[in-house]
Amino acid sequence: MFKKPLTVLGINPGSRYLGIAAFRGPELRDWGIKVLQGKQPKERREKIKKIVSGLVDQYDPDALAIKKLHPSRSSLNLNRLVAEIRGLAQRKDLRVHQYSIGALERAFSPEGSANKRQMVELIASQYPVLFSELNKEKAHKNPYHVRMFEAVALGSVCFYQLDQHRSTCQRTTQKS
């Protein structure tokens, strides 16, 4: 029996930039940074809802992976943004999985002690198509593409966890 490959959308929300990554099975299909223009936080939240809704319509994901915000590095507007993305996912009947930066670092680094720059390099080594993005990131003084790399990490970790769970469920069903 053929099962449709899992599709996961990774979202790394920010107040000015939105990192995105789409996976169909283990294959990275889309990635990038969406720049959020708008003077008011509400305008930017509306734009993000439109972007995420469009990505959900385009990729028809099974799950949405979102970065878990650190309380000391968050804001009321960013928390509202994540709540709105979660609400959108709920309306579209999507499972939402949240991962902290620490969880991503542990997933990509055997020692679990990678800093952001090391993690970006580990992600690029796993997805060589991202090497040009890695080189752009190294050339910038201010990290710009980090959000995109984190979105890739989110989608990747979520896919492999769901795929492992799916395989375990299949083996259990076959034994019954």
Backbone bond lengths (Angstrom), bond angles and torsions (degrees), N, CA, C in turn:
res aa  C-N    CA-C-N  psi(-1)  N-CA   C-N-CA  omega(-1)  CA-C   N-CA-C  phi
1 M - - - 1.448 - - 1.528 109.34 -
2 F 1.319 117.74 128.13 1.460 123.44 -178.17 1.522 109.97 -87.51
3 K 1.311 115.09 128.75 1.462 119.77 175.91 1.520 108.10 -108.16
4 K 1.315 115.75 141.86 1.462 121.20 178.07 1.529 108.49 -65.59
5 P 1.340 117.46 137.99 1.463 119.73 178.76 1.536 110.17 -60.84
6 L 1.311 115.25 144.77 1.461 119.65 175.90 1.517 109.24 -65.29
7 T 1.299 115.58 138.61 1.456 121.17 175.79 1.515 107.60 -118.90
8 V 1.334 115.44 128.98 1.459 121.41 -176.96 1.523 108.65 -128.66
9 L 1.312 115.18 137.87 1.452 122.41 176.05 1.526 107.73 -111.39
10 G 1.335 116.95 120.69 1.463 122.45 177.49 1.521 109.63 -97.31
11 I 1.329 116.31 129.27 1.458 121.71 -178.40 1.525 109.12 -127.94
12 N 1.321 115.84 124.95 1.460 120.93 174.36 1.533 107.16 -114.62
13 P 1.338 115.92 98.82 1.465 119.30 -174.84 1.519 113.12 -77.30
14 G 1.302 114.54 145.79 1.452 121.73 174.46 1.513 108.92 -148.65
15 S 1.308 116.31 166.65 1.466 119.02 -177.66 1.534 112.04 -76.32
16 R 1.347 117.81 -23.11 1.467 120.33 179.66 1.519 113.49 -117.58
17 Y 1.334 116.19 -27.27 1.457 121.53 -176.49 1.516 109.44 -132.87
18 L 1.336 114.95 147.95 1.454 121.69 177.25 1.527 107.14 -123.13
19 G 1.335 116.63 118.75 1.458 120.44 175.85 1.515 108.25 -87.36
20 I 1.334 116.61 135.86 1.468 120.22 -179.50 1.529 110.44 -132.60
21 A 1.322 115.02 150.81 1.463 121.49 173.57 1.521 107.41 -153.79
22 A 1.326 116.04 138.61 1.458 121.26 178.51 1.521 108.84 -122.94
23 F 1.325 115.28 131.49 1.460 122.74 178.33 1.516 109.70 -119.18
24 R 1.314 115.69 136.46 1.469 121.70 168.69 1.513 103.95 -120.53
25 G 1.322 115.20 109.92 1.452 118.91 -168.96 1.528 106.61 64.18
26 P 1.315 117.86 -148.83 1.465 119.13 -179.91 1.527 113.40 -79.45
27 E 1.342 116.32 -3.49 1.467 120.82 -175.52 1.528 111.96 -83.38
28 L 1.323 115.32 126.98 1.465 121.95 174.51 1.523 107.22 -76.00
29 R 1.333 117.04 115.36 1.462 121.56 -174.75 1.521 113.84 -99.79
30 D 1.328 116.71 -29.76 1.465 120.50 -177.06 1.521 107.82 -153.60
31 W 1.317 115.79 149.70 1.455 120.90 179.03 1.523 107.93 -160.17
32 G 1.299 116.43 156.54 1.455 118.73 177.28 1.514 113.47 163.17
33 I 1.311 112.69 -175.87 1.463 122.92 178.65 1.517 106.95 -121.60
34 K 1.296 116.22 131.87 1.457 121.31 173.91 1.533 106.57 -107.63
35 V 1.310 116.19 124.71 1.457 121.42 178.84 1.524 108.05 -85.62
36 L 1.321 115.23 130.53 1.466 120.93 -176.86 1.521 109.97 -101.61
37 Q 1.305 114.75 106.41 1.453 118.83 178.12 1.515 109.14 -98.05
38 G 1.287 114.94 152.63 1.455 121.22 -178.59 1.515 108.36 142.67
39 K 1.295 115.42 140.03 1.462 119.33 -176.85 1.521 112.05 -78.80
40 Q 1.305 116.54 -35.02 1.463 120.94 -175.73 1.530 110.78 -103.00
41 P 1.337 116.79 144.68 1.469 120.10 177.96 1.531 112.45 -55.15
42 K 1.340 116.22 -36.23 1.464 119.02 -179.46 1.532 110.62 -63.73
43 E 1.340 117.06 -39.04 1.468 121.14 177.42 1.528 110.20 -61.17
44 R 1.341 115.88 -44.84 1.465 119.99 -179.38 1.528 111.10 -66.16
45 R 1.340 117.40 -38.98 1.469 120.12 177.48 1.527 110.38 -62.15
46 E 1.331 116.74 -41.82 1.468 119.98 178.45 1.526 110.86 -62.56
47 K 1.328 116.35 -40.90 1.460 120.28 179.17 1.535 110.12 -63.97
48 I 1.339 116.60 -41.88 1.457 120.43 179.52 1.527 110.28 -64.02
49 K 1.324 117.00 -42.96 1.467 119.37 178.32 1.524 110.38 -58.37
50 K 1.325 116.72 -41.26 1.464 121.28 178.87 1.534 111.07 -64.07
51 I 1.327 115.84 -43.85 1.469 120.51 179.78 1.522 110.34 -63.08
52 V 1.336 116.40 -50.44 1.470 120.33 -177.23 1.524 110.09 -64.49
53 S 1.315 117.69 -41.84 1.459 121.05 178.33 1.527 110.37 -60.54
54 G 1.324 117.00 -42.73 1.462 121.26 177.86 1.519 112.27 -62.72
55 L 1.339 116.65 -40.70 1.463 120.83 178.59 1.532 110.72 -66.73
56 V 1.327 116.35 -39.36 1.472 120.57 178.01 1.526 109.47 -63.69
57 D 1.325 117.17 -43.30 1.469 120.45 178.16 1.534 111.23 -64.30
58 Q 1.334 116.18 -39.78 1.463 121.18 -177.19 1.532 112.11 -70.02
59 Y 1.329 117.54 -44.09 1.471 120.50 -172.51 1.524 114.60 -101.96
60 D 1.322 118.22 -14.11 1.462 122.32 -179.76 1.536 111.04 47.33
61 P 1.330 117.20 59.01 1.467 119.58 -174.77 1.520 113.17 -72.37
62 D 1.335 113.56 157.58 1.462 121.43 173.70 1.525 110.13 -85.63
63 A 1.333 115.59 -25.59 1.461 120.05 -177.18 1.520 110.45 -151.65
64 L 1.307 113.83 157.19 1.459 123.07 177.63 1.517 107.04 -119.35
65 A 1.330 117.36 125.56 1.465 122.02 177.77 1.527 107.57 -107.28
66 I 1.315 116.31 123.82 1.465 121.97 -176.71 1.518 109.39 -123.70
67 K 1.315 115.54 143.00 1.460 120.29 176.14 1.524 109.46 -66.75
68 K 1.319 115.42 130.90 1.458 121.53 175.81 1.523 107.26 -79.75
69 L 1.309 115.60 121.10 1.456 120.31 -175.65 1.522 111.08 -74.05
70 H 1.316 114.76 139.41 1.465 120.52 175.51 1.524 107.06 -81.42
71 P 1.340 118.12 129.44 1.470 120.41 -175.49 1.530 114.61 -54.81
72 S 1.325 116.98 -34.62 1.470 118.19 -177.77 1.529 112.53 -81.67
73 R 1.335 117.17 -11.54 1.467 120.29 -179.35 1.520 111.54 -116.56
74 S 1.293 115.52 26.90 1.448 120.75 -177.17 1.526 109.52 -120.56
75 S 1.302 114.41 175.25 1.463 120.44 177.17 1.520 107.95 -143.87
76 L 1.295 115.68 167.47 1.462 120.50 177.91 1.531 110.15 -58.38
77 N 1.336 117.05 -43.80 1.466 120.65 -179.15 1.530 112.00 -64.84
78 L 1.327 116.66 -39.98 1.453 119.85 179.53 1.535 110.35 -68.37
79 N 1.318 117.11 -39.68 1.466 120.88 176.37 1.531 110.70 -62.83
80 R 1.327 116.74 -40.03 1.473 120.25 177.01 1.528 110.70 -63.62
81 L 1.323 115.46 -40.66 1.458 120.76 179.45 1.533 110.40 -59.57
82 V 1.327 117.03 -48.23 1.460 120.69 179.44 1.527 110.26 -62.70
83 A 1.322 116.94 -40.39 1.467 120.34 178.20 1.532 110.36 -61.74
84 E 1.315 116.98 -39.21 1.470 119.91 179.09 1.525 111.39 -68.25
85 I 1.328 117.09 -38.41 1.470 120.21 177.15 1.528 109.55 -64.78
86 R 1.330 116.47 -42.63 1.470 120.33 177.99 1.531 110.34 -62.86
87 G 1.330 117.34 -40.24 1.470 121.08 177.58 1.517 111.61 -62.82
88 L 1.325 116.38 -42.25 1.465 121.34 177.28 1.529 109.76 -61.22
89 A 1.323 116.55 -44.70 1.461 120.47 179.25 1.523 110.71 -61.75
90 Q 1.319 116.17 -41.21 1.470 120.05 179.72 1.528 110.46 -63.11
91 R 1.337 116.77 -42.77 1.468 120.06 178.90 1.528 111.34 -64.42
92 K 1.326 117.15 -29.68 1.467 121.28 -179.95 1.530 111.17 -92.81
93 D 1.329 116.10 6.94 1.461 122.74 177.78 1.531 112.46 60.42
94 L 1.330 115.49 43.16 1.462 122.10 178.81 1.516 110.79 -105.32
95 R 1.317 116.08 139.42 1.464 120.04 172.33 1.528 108.27 -74.45
96 V 1.317 115.75 139.24 1.462 120.97 178.34 1.519 108.37 -114.27
97 H 1.320 115.36 131.36 1.463 122.20 177.18 1.518 107.38 -122.53
98 Q 1.324 116.28 131.24 1.464 120.04 179.77 1.519 109.28 -114.18
99 Y 1.321 116.00 139.33 1.457 122.64 -179.32 1.521 108.87 -132.30
100 S 1.311 114.88 137.37 1.462 120.13 175.83 1.528 109.05 -81.24
101 I 1.313 116.61 164.63 1.462 120.73 175.77 1.530 109.15 -60.21
102 G 1.322 116.69 -39.50 1.468 120.08 178.17 1.520 112.20 -58.55
103 A 1.319 117.26 -42.50 1.468 121.11 178.91 1.529 110.67 -64.09
104 L 1.328 117.08 -38.83 1.470 120.52 178.15 1.524 110.66 -66.84
105 E 1.337 115.97 -42.61 1.464 119.89 179.16 1.525 110.52 -61.28
106 R 1.328 117.40 -42.56 1.466 120.85 178.88 1.529 111.09 -64.74
107 A 1.323 116.89 -35.17 1.463 120.48 -179.52 1.534 111.89 -70.18
108 F 1.321 117.77 -34.54 1.464 120.86 -175.60 1.522 113.99 -97.05
109 S 1.315 117.63 -18.25 1.454 120.69 -178.71 1.524 108.97 -118.12
110 P 1.324 117.57 123.37 1.464 120.12 -179.27 1.534 112.93 -55.49
111 E 1.322 116.17 -35.20 1.460 119.91 178.84 1.525 111.50 -85.18
112 G 1.310 116.98 -14.36 1.466 121.20 -179.77 1.509 113.62 69.97
113 S 1.333 115.68 19.95 1.462 118.24 -176.10 1.525 112.75 -120.89
114 A 1.303 116.98 26.39 1.461 120.67 -179.13 1.523 110.04 -75.60
115 N 1.336 116.18 138.03 1.456 118.56 171.35 1.530 107.70 -83.94
116 K 1.329 116.76 178.28 1.476 118.99 -174.87 1.521 112.30 -59.55
117 R 1.321 117.26 -43.28 1.459 120.10 -178.28 1.536 111.24 -63.72
118 Q 1.331 115.73 -42.33 1.469 119.47 177.48 1.527 110.67 -64.99
119 M 1.316 116.01 -39.88 1.458 119.40 180.00 1.534 110.68 -63.73
120 V 1.331 116.84 -40.72 1.467 120.88 177.95 1.530 109.68 -59.05
121 E 1.324 116.75 -42.20 1.467 119.95 178.97 1.528 111.57 -67.16
122 L 1.331 117.23 -38.31 1.468 120.72 177.32 1.531 111.08 -64.65
123 I 1.324 116.29 -39.72 1.471 120.49 178.21 1.530 109.83 -64.69
124 A 1.337 116.58 -44.66 1.474 120.22 179.46 1.523 110.85 -63.93
125 S 1.321 118.07 -33.84 1.469 119.06 178.62 1.532 110.58 -70.35
126 Q 1.320 117.68 -29.93 1.465 120.70 177.18 1.531 111.42 -78.43
127 Y 1.333 116.46 -30.28 1.468 122.61 179.54 1.528 108.06 -125.04
128 P 1.349 117.84 81.19 1.471 121.81 -174.35 1.529 114.56 -56.10
129 V 1.321 118.02 -22.51 1.461 120.88 177.92 1.541 110.83 -60.44
130 L 1.316 116.77 -16.65 1.468 121.58 -177.88 1.531 113.48 -91.40
131 F 1.340 118.84 1.83 1.459 119.57 -177.62 1.527 113.10 -59.83
132 S 1.337 117.52 -36.96 1.477 118.23 178.59 1.526 110.35 -65.13
133 E 1.333 117.04 -36.63 1.470 120.62 176.51 1.529 110.35 -66.67
134 L 1.330 116.23 -37.39 1.462 121.02 178.01 1.525 110.01 -62.25
135 N 1.326 116.78 -43.78 1.464 120.16 179.27 1.524 111.41 -64.18
136 K 1.335 117.40 -38.29 1.475 120.30 175.95 1.521 110.05 -62.53
137 E 1.332 115.70 -41.87 1.464 120.57 -178.29 1.524 110.69 -63.94
138 K 1.324 116.46 -40.58 1.467 120.51 179.51 1.525 111.34 -65.10
139 A 1.336 116.72 -31.38 1.461 121.07 -178.42 1.529 112.77 -76.14
140 H 1.336 117.99 -22.36 1.465 121.16 -178.61 1.522 111.18 -86.14
141 K 1.317 114.81 141.29 1.469 119.32 175.09 1.528 109.76 -74.63
142 N 1.326 115.80 -40.08 1.462 120.57 179.04 1.519 108.93 -97.68
143 P 1.336 117.23 128.72 1.463 118.76 179.90 1.529 111.19 -64.04
144 Y 1.295 115.74 121.94 1.453 122.08 -177.34 1.520 109.62 -116.11
145 H 1.322 116.35 -46.34 1.455 121.16 -176.69 1.525 112.96 -83.92
146 V 1.327 118.00 -4.88 1.468 120.57 179.76 1.519 110.26 -54.65
147 R 1.308 118.09 -40.37 1.474 121.03 179.39 1.528 111.23 -58.55
148 M 1.321 116.29 -39.86 1.455 120.13 179.72 1.528 110.13 -67.90
149 F 1.331 117.68 -44.02 1.462 120.44 178.68 1.531 110.50 -62.39
150 E 1.317 117.27 -39.34 1.463 119.78 177.74 1.529 110.89 -65.99
151 A 1.336 117.56 -36.16 1.468 120.54 176.76 1.531 110.16 -64.22
152 V 1.338 116.81 -39.02 1.464 120.92 176.71 1.528 109.16 -63.24
153 A 1.318 116.46 -44.81 1.470 120.31 178.62 1.529 110.60 -60.81
154 L 1.318 116.87 -43.45 1.468 121.07 178.76 1.525 111.23 -58.51
155 G 1.331 115.80 -50.20 1.460 120.25 -178.97 1.517 112.04 -63.62
156 S 1.321 116.70 -40.93 1.451 121.64 -178.71 1.528 111.49 -65.20
157 V 1.321 116.96 -49.87 1.467 121.18 -179.58 1.527 110.08 -61.58
158 C 1.311 116.63 -43.88 1.461 120.67 179.62 1.529 110.64 -62.68
159 F 1.332 117.02 -46.32 1.465 119.71 179.89 1.524 110.71 -57.58
160 Y 1.335 117.37 -50.74 1.466 119.81 -175.88 1.525 112.18 -65.14
161 Q 1.322 118.07 -35.41 1.465 119.68 176.19 1.532 111.21 -66.73
162 L 1.325 116.44 -45.12 1.470 119.69 179.24 1.526 111.53 -66.07
163 D 1.326 116.56 -39.56 1.452 120.85 179.91 1.530 110.44 -65.29
164 Q 1.314 116.67 -40.43 1.464 120.93 177.59 1.533 109.92 -64.45
165 H 1.313 116.53 -42.94 1.466 120.99 178.35 1.531 110.24 -63.03
166 R 1.323 115.90 -42.99 1.473 121.17 179.71 1.525 110.60 -61.30
167 S 1.345 116.35 -43.18 1.476 120.86 179.47 1.519 111.13 -64.82
168 T 1.332 116.69 -40.91 1.462 120.88 178.34 1.522 110.41 -62.82
169 C 1.319 117.16 -43.12 1.471 121.30 179.02 1.525 110.62 -63.51
170 Q 1.337 117.22 -39.84 1.468 121.07 179.48 1.524 110.99 -63.93
171 R 1.351 116.29 -43.50 1.474 119.49 -179.87 1.527 110.17 -64.94
172 T 1.328 117.35 -39.30 1.447 121.39 179.28 1.518 110.43 -64.36
173 T 1.330 117.28 -42.25 1.458 122.16 179.59 1.532 110.55 -65.47
174 Q 1.330 117.21 -40.06 1.458 121.08 -178.39 1.534 111.43 -66.79
175 K 1.349 116.80 -32.50 1.463 120.65 -179.67 1.524 111.63 -73.53
176 S 1.330 117.29 -25.83 1.484 120.99 -175.95 1.496 113.18 -68.08
